[in-house]
Amino acid sequence: MNNVMSLGIYFEIKDAELYGGKDSIGYAATIIGITANALQKMDFAKYAGRQREVTADMCGVSLENVRIISREEYKEAEDEC
């Protein structure tokens, strides 16, 4: 049996109506369960880029308004809310 670990990508999103519209900043994350074997075969850069595109589309903003951030930055923003 393979152990499953979590893989998270964290985002800062600007100007989305979801977070208050123009000049707003919001945060989101995508977290999946993945095995070490699958992770070794994964094109992480392609996956992260696609998740960024999907997040921009979901939030109705341009790709330039979505930035991948560290988990630490995400946690700090979460703590401020």
DAJOSUL-V932530 format. One record per helix or strand. SS is the DSSP state (@ for helix, = for strand). FROM is the first residue (numbers start at 1). LEN is the number of residues. If there is no record, write none. Layout:
ss=SS from=FROM len=LEN
ss=SS from=FROM len=LEN
//
This chain:
ss== from=4 len=11
ss=@ from=17 len=3
ss== from=25 len=11
ss=@ from=36 len=6
ss=@ from=44 len=16
ss=@ from=63 len=3
ss== from=66 len=4
ss=@ from=71 len=10
//
